[in-house]
Amino acid sequence: MGEMIEIEEKYLNLITALSGSGPAYFFYIVEQLIKAGVSSGLEKKISERLAIQTGLGSLRMLAQGRDAEELRKKVTSKGGTTEAAFRVFQKRKMAQIFAEAIRTAVRKAEELEQ
């Protein structure tokens, strides 16, 4: 179980899109990390373990109240591997993809409430 947060009713569809569907988004990211590891040569069990432990450690830091953007910047060394990966995310407009996906889920929630 998670925390209970009181919100205004007008945000219900947004909360559904963000938090109700959110676990699937996390699962998808982990799924893709696992697949990338396997396609690059790791055994599936090892790739799964690495992706899951990375997620757990990252979420623990966030649960302690640390800021996601600040943490991301701290692990993104100038000229390093993470920065190289983020150039691909930026080139492919990953932030816009996430925003569009949330907006689409909100619209679907609005349709379903009709």
N, C-alpha and C positions, 0 to 999 in steps of 0.2 A: 504494500500500500504506500501511497505517496502522501504528500501534504495536501491539506485542504486550503484553497485560496478563494476568498469571496471576490466575485467580479460582478460588474453590471451586466444585465441580461443581453445588452446590445453586443457584447463581446463573445457570446456563447459559440457562434459559428467559427470565429477565429480561434478560440481555445480548442474547439474540436479539431480544427485543421492542424494546429500547432502541437497540442499535447495529446489529444485522442489518437491522432495518426502518428505522432512523434516516435513511439517505439518502433514502428515499422521503418521509419527513416533511419534510425540508429542501426537496426538490424541490417538494412540494405547497405549501409556504409561498411559495417563489419563483414558482411557477405562479399562485398567487392574487394576489401583488403585481403580476405582469405583467397579469393579467386586470383587476385594479382600475384600473391605469393606462390600459389600452386603453378600458375602459368609461367612464373619465372624460375621454377625449379624446386621449390620447397615441397616436402611431403605435406599432405592436407592436414594431418594432425598437428604438425609443427606450425603451419600457417594459421590454423584456428587458434592454437594456444597463444601465439604472439599477438594476433589481432584482438582476442578477448582480453588478455592481460593489459595490453596497451589501452584499450577502452576503459577497463576498470580503474587503472591508475589515473588516467586522465579525468574520469568522472569523479574520482575521490578528491582530486585537487579542486575541481569546480564545486563540489559539495562543501568544501571548506570555506567557500565564499570568495575564492579567487576569480578574477575576471577572465573570461574566455579569450578575449582579444589580447590581453596582456600576456597570458600564458602562451598563446600561439606565437606572439612576437618573440618571447624569450627562447623558444625552441627553434626559431627560424634564424639560423646563423647566416650572416651576410656572405654570399658566395657559396653557401653550402647546399647539401642535398635537399633539405626541406624547402629552401628558397627556390630551387630548380623545379620541384614538384608544384609549388604554388604558382610559378609562372604558367604552367600548363593549366591549372585551375582557373587562373585569370584569363588566359587566352580563350578557354572554352566557356568563359562567363558562368562559372559555377555559382557565384552569388546570385546572379540573375535567375539561374535555373531554380535554385531553392526558393527565391521570392515568388517566381511564377507558379511553382508547385503549390506553395501555401495559398496563394490567391485562388488557384483552381480548386483546391480542396474547400476553401471558404465558399466559393460559388456553388459547389456541389452540396455542401451542408445547407445552404439557403434553398436550393432546389428541393432537397429532401424534406425540409420543414413545411413546404407548401401543401 
